[in-house]
Amino acid sequence: MDGSAQPWEVESDWENGRIRPIRRHALAGIVFGFIWIAAVGAFVASVVAGAGEPLGFLTLTFLVPGIYILFRSIRRFLVEKKYPGIHLKPADIPVAPGNRFDCVLYSGADPKRTSASGVTFNVRITANKWVERSTGSNRSGPRKVRTVMWERTLPVAAVSGTSEIGSALIGRFSVDLPEELEETSRLPASVTYDWRLEVDATDSLPGFRYEFRLPVFDTRTALEKADHALGTVTDTEYDVNAGEPPEATELQLPVEKGDPESLRAYQESVLEDRISRDGRSAIQRLFLALKPHTHLERSTDTAVAVIHVKGDRTIRTVRRLSAAGCLVLAIVLPGPTTLLFFAAAVILLAMGKAAKPAVIALYADESGLQIDEVRGKKERSSHYPWSSVGMITETQFSSFYSDIYIARPQSRVPAIGARIPTRREAEGIAAAIASVKERFS
C-alpha cells in the first residue's frame, strides 16, 4: 500500500516466480474439527451427567458439523501429502492482458508410481468479474457473485520432469490472453476482477483438483496508461528513465492550489453554468440530478491538475423536504401505507445526501500532491510529498461510479471521494497522477 512494491512481488502465492494453489487450510480444518468434537462432547457429557438422562438424538446432531469438517479436511490433507510441492512456473510474472501465458504445471505426482502416458490435465483458464451482493436484501448465498467474462479449456498431456523437490509429472501449455479484459484488481471493492486457472486430473490422479490465482497485470508505464484511457498522445522525445525531466508546461488553472475560497467560488460558478445548460426544472431533476463534472489538465508527466465538482444544492433541498413529507405521511396515515412512505423517506434521505455539493481539487507536480476540498461548510487543504504517497489507482466502491484511491499518511479513508461517472476516465486520471509520482519520487 505504500507504493514500494508491486502486488506480484509481495503476494505470498506468487513468490520466487512460482504460483502456488489457493490454500484450502486442510490442517487448520483438522484442528478445528477435533476442537469442535471435543467441546461439544464435553458439553454433552456435563449435561447428561447433571440431568441423569440418556443421550438424545438431537444432542448428537451437534457433533455432525465437526465430524463433517474433520472428514473433509483429512481427505484434503492426504491429497496434499500425496502431491507435494504443486505449483505453476510461468515464463513471466506478471503476464499482461493481450500477451501469451506460457506456463509449466508441476503436479507433485511421482512418475515412478504413475505412468505419464495415462495422465491428462484438464486446464481451464477464466477471467472473472466479482460483484458484491447486497447483504441487506439477501443474507443467504455467497457474499460475491462470480461472472465468467472469458474462458479457455485445454487438455494437457503429462510428461516426466524434475521440480525443486525431485521427479514429478509436469504439463506444458500456452494460452493467448485477450487484450480487452480487465487486469487483476489491486484493491477490495464492490466490483473486482481476477484471473484463475483450474486444473483437474481426478480420473487418473485421485483427488487431484486445484485452483490458482494468476498475476495478470497491465505492465505499461503510468504515462502510457493515462494516454490510452484519456485518448491522448504524449510526445516523449526524452528518456523517461533519465535523470532530468523536460521543461514543464505551465498549466492554465481556473483555481490556484491552496485557495479554498476561490475553489468554493469556482464550484458555485460551475453549478450555475451547468444548471442553466441543463434546462430542466428542479422537479425534473429530482431523480436524475446533475452528473459530476471533472476538469483535467496535464503537462506530460510533469504536472497534472484535476478539479472535480459534484452535487446539486437545489435538488438536495427538494429531496430532503420530500423525505420529511413522506415521514409525516408515514406517521399520520395508518395501514400498509405507513411502511411504503417510511421506505420512500429513507430512500429520499439517501438521495439527498448523495446530492450534497462538494468540490475536490488535486494538483500533482514536482513539489508533491496538493489536495484541496470544500464539502458544504467544511474546507480542507493538505499537501503530501511524493515520498509519503503510496499506491494510486482507480477503485469501485459502487457499481454506479468509480473513485480515485491514493494511499496517504494520516488519512482514514484513502479514496478521494470523486464520483467519476466512467471507469475509463477514472483509470486515466489515476494513471496521470501516478505518472507524475513516477517522474519525481
N, C-alpha and C positions, 0 to 999 in steps of 0.2 A: 504493500500500500504506500510505502514511502518512495516508490519510484526507483529504487536502487537495483531492482532485478526484474526480469521478465517472468511471466507465470510458468513457462516451461523450464525455468531454471530453479524454481523454488518448490514446485509441486512434487511431493514425495513419490507419487506414482510415475513420474517422468524423469527420475534421476538417472544420471550416468548414461544417457542415450537409450535407456530401456523404458518400455511402457509395461507397467505391472497391471494385473487384472483388478477390477473393483473388489475391494475387500468384503468378504462375507462374514467376518468375525466369528468363525466357527468355534475357536477356543473360548471366546467370551460367551458364546451361546451355551457351551457345555457347562461352564462355571455357573452361569445364571440358572440353567435348568436344575443343577444339583441344589443350589441355594433355594430355589422355589420349592422343590420337593421336600427339602429338609425343613423349611419354615412352615409349610402347610402341614407336613406330618407332625411337627412339634405342636402346632396349634390344635390339630385334631386330637392328638393324644391327651393334651391337657383338658380339652373339653370333655372327651369321653371319660377320662379318669374322674373329673369333677362331677359329671352328671350321673355316672354309673349306668349309662345306657349303651347298647351296642352301636357300632359304627354304621351310619346310614349311607344309602347310595348317593344322596345329594351331597353329603360331605366329601365322598370320594371323588366327585366330579371336579373339585377344586385342584386335584392333582393332575388332571388331564393337560392343561396348558404347559406345565413344567415337563411332563413326560414327552409331549409333542416337540417342544423346543429342544429337549435333550436328544431325542431320536434324530431330528433333522440335523442338528449341529454335529453329532457324532458321525453321521453319514458324510457330511461335507468335510469334516476334519480328516476322515480316512481317505477321501478322494484327493485332498490337497497333499497328504503324505505320500500318496501313490504317484502323483505327478508334481514333483518338487521343482521349484525354480521356473515355472511357466512365465513367459514374458514375450513381448514383441520387440524386435530390433529394427526400427525404421532406418532408411538411408539418411533422412534428415529430420531433425526436431527443431522447430516445428515444420509442418508442411502447410503451404498456403493454399487457399481455395483457387482452383484452376490449375494446380500442379499435379504431378503424378506422385502417388503414395506407394513407394517401393518398400516392402517390409518382409521380414522373416519371422515366422512364428516358431518359437521354441516350446514344444509341448511338455517337456519333462518326462515323457514316456520312454521307458528303457527299450531300445531296439533289440536287445538280447531276449526280451520276454515277448515282444510284439513285433511281428514282421511288418516292415514299412509298406509292402505291397498290398496289404489288406486294410490300410488306414487311409481314409479321405476326410479332410477337414472341410466342413461346410461353413464358409465365411460369409457374414452379412455385415456390410458397412452402411450406416444410416446417418443422415443429417436430420436432427430433431429440433423441434420447437416446443418449449415447455411454457404453458400458460397457467398461472396460479389461479386456483379456484376460489370462489367467494365462500369463506367459512361461515358467513352469517346465514346464507340461504340454504347451504347444503353442507353439513358437517360429516357426511359419510363419504367413503371413497378416498382416492388419493388426493393429496394436497395440490399436486400439479398434474395437469393433463398433457400427455405427450402426443404430438402430431409429427409423423414422419414426413419430412419435406422431400427427401430423396433417399433411394436405397439401391444397393448393388449386391447381388448374391453370386458367389462363385465357388465351385468345388476346387479344393487344393489337395493335390496328391502328396502324401508324406514321403520323405526320404530320410536316410540316416545321416546324422550330422553330429556336431560337437558344440556344446554350450559351456558356460562357465563352470558348471558343476559336473561335466562329463558328457558321455554319449547320450543322445536324445533324438527322437523323431522330430523333424522340422518340416515346415512348409513355406515355400517362397511364392509371393504373389505381388501383383502391381495393379493399382486402380487409379484412373484419372478422376480427380475430384472436380465437380462443376464449379465454375468461377462465380456464378451469380448468387450463390448461397452465403449465409452469414458465417462468420468465424465463431469459434468457441467464446462464449460470454465470459468476461473477466470478473463480473460482479453479480451477486444475487439480486434479482429483481422480479417483478411480476411476470415479465416475459424474458426468457433466456433461451440460448441456443447451445447445442453441443453436438459432437460427432462421436459415434460409438461403433465398435467392432464386436460382433458376437460370433463366437466360434463354437461349433457343436460337432462332436465325433462320438456320441454315445453308442452308436451301432457297433463300432469297433473298439472303442476305449470306454469301458463302463464309467458313467458319471462325469465324463469329460464335457463340461459346458461352462464356458467362461465369457465374461463381458469386459471390454476395455473402453476407457475414455481416451479419445485421440486428441493430441495437441494440434488443432487446426487453427492457425492464426495468420492474419494478414501481416506479412513481413515488410511491406513497403514503409518508407520513411513517413513521418507525420506530415511533411510538406506534400508528398505525393498523395497521401490520403485526403488531405484538405482540398487539393486541386480536383481530385476525382469526385468528391462528394459535392463540392460547390460549383463544379463545372467551369473552373478557371484553369489557366495555363500560366505557370510561373517560369519565366526565362531565367534559369540559373546558369550564368556564364562563369560563375565562380565555383570553386570546390567547397561543397558544404562541410567537408571534413577538415578543411584547412583552418588555420588559426583565426584570421581576421575576417569578420563578415563584411559585406559590401556596405556602402553608404546608405543609411536608412532614409526612405522617403517620408517626408513629413505628412502625417495623417491630418486630414481636414475634419476635425472632430466637432460635432454640434454642441458637445458639453466637455469642458476640461475635467480631468480627473481630480478627485479630492474636493469637489464643489457640490455638496448635496442640494443647496438651494437652487442652483442652476439646473440640476438634474430634475428637481421637482417641477420647475417651470417648463422644462422640456417635456416631461410627462404630460402636463396639462395641455400643452400645445398639440402634442401627438394625438391625445384622446379627442380633443375638439375637432381636429382635422379629420380624423378617421370617422367620427360620428357624422360630420357634415357630408363626407364622401359616401358613407353607407346609405343615408337617406331613409332608413327605416325608423318608425316611431319606437318609443320605449316599450309599448305593449308588444310590438312585433319582435323586439329583441329580447323578450322575456325568457324564452327557452333557447335562443341562439344568440348569445351576446357577441361582442366584438372578439375576433381572434387575436391572440397575442401578436405583437409586432416586434421584429428584430432588425436592428440596423448594424451592419457589419462592414468594417473597413480593414484592409490588410496591406502590408508592405512586405511582400515575400515572406521570409521567416524572421524578420527583424522587429515587426510591430503589428499588433492586432488590437482592434477596439470593437467591442460588442456592447450595444445598448438595447436592452430588452424591456418592452413596455407591455404590461398585461392588465386586465381588469376592465371594469365598466362601472363607474360610480353610480350613474343613474339607475342602471339595471340592478345593481346591488341593493339600492334603496327599495326599488319596486319589489324585488324578491323577498326582502325581509318584511316589508309591510304585508305582502301576500301571505307569508308564513304566519305572521301574527293574526291575520284574519282567519286563516284556516284553524289555528289553535283555538281561537274564540269559538268558532263554529263547532269544533270537536267537543268543547266543554258544554255548550248550550244545547246542541242537538242530541237527542237520545237515540239509542238503537245502533244498528250496524254502521251508520254514517259517522259515528264518533271515531272509529278506527280508521276509516277512509280519510277523514280530514286531518287526523293526527299524523298519518303517514305522509300526506301531502305537505304538512307543515315541516316535518323533518327533512324532506327532500328539498323544499324551497330554502330552508336554512343552509343546507349544504351547498346549494347552488349560489346562494348569496355570499357565502364565504369564498367560493371559487372566483367570484367576480370582484373581489377586493382589489382595488388599484395598487399596483406596485411597479417600480422601475429598478432594474439592476444593470449596472454598467461594469464591464470588465475591460481593463487596459493591460495589455501584456507587451513589455518592451525590455530593453536591456537592464532596466533597474529592478524588474521583477513583475509581480502580478498585483494590480490595484483593483479592489472590488468596492464599489460604492452602491449602496442600497437605500431606497426610500420605500417603506411599506406603511401606508397610512400616515400616522404622525411620527413614526419612528424613522430615524436616519442612522446609517452606519457606514463608516469608511475604514477599510482595512488594507494594509499593504504587506505583501509577503515576498521576501527574496526567493529567487529560484531554488536556492539550496534547501529551503524549508517546504517546497511544494512537491507533493508526491504524484501519484498517478492521475492523469487527466483523460477522461473518456466519456462517451455517451452512455446513459443508462436509461432504463424504462421502469419507473415505479408504477406506471399505469399503462393500460392498453390503449389509452387515448392520446398520450403525449409522451415526449422524450424530455430528458433533462441532461444537464452538464454536471459531471461528477469531478470534483477537484479535491484531492486529499490535502488538507491543510492542518497545521498545528492549532490546537485550542479551538477547534471547530466541532461542535457536537453533531451537526448534520453536514457532511461533505458536499451533498448535492446543492447546487446553486439555487434551485427553485425557479428556473427559467422554463416555462412550459412551451417547448418548441413543437409546433404542430407536426412537422415531418421529421422522421428519423434520420433521413439523409442529411438534412440541414444541421441537425444536432451533431451528427458524426463529423461534418465538415468544420463546425465551429470548434468542437473539442480538439480535432486534429490541428486546426490552425493555431490554437493556443499552445498545444503540445510542441508544434514546430518551433515556436519562439523559445520555449523552455529548452528544447534540444540544442538550439543555437547558443544560448547564453549560460546554461547551467554547467 
